[in-house]
Amino acid sequence: MTVRGLGLLSLVLALGVGGWLFAHQAKETGPTSRVATQAESQASAEAAGTNLLSAATTAEAYFAENGTYAGLTLAPGLGVTVARADAAGYCLQSGTGAGALHRAGPGGSTAQGPC
């Protein structure tokens, strides 16, 4: 084997090892890593909780103005839906399925699951 062939073999080997190291590091700390997806889920849950609190404030203002929760509507951009609203209470929901959060009121707190 010549020196030129040895240099080419070294280059290919170095590129292979570098590629493997890059792929391994991306799996551990990249955007699809366990830590990143867990942080994204936690951030989504926090945002949903904040949106539910804002919607509950809107519901309380609606009650103060109308004397009932019946007919309560929320802005579509809030990401919260009115699952139930009657004369004495309401249930607000954010998300669907296993990731859903809800807040029953008046005076309730945010909890896991749908209404």
Buried (B, 14 or more C-beta within 10 A) or exposed (E): EEEEEEEEEEEEEEEEEEEEEEEEEEEEEEEEBEEEEEEEEEEBBEEBBEBBBBBBEBBBEBBEEEEEBEEBEBEEEBBBBBBBBEEEBBBBBBBEEEEBBBBBBEEBEBEEEBB
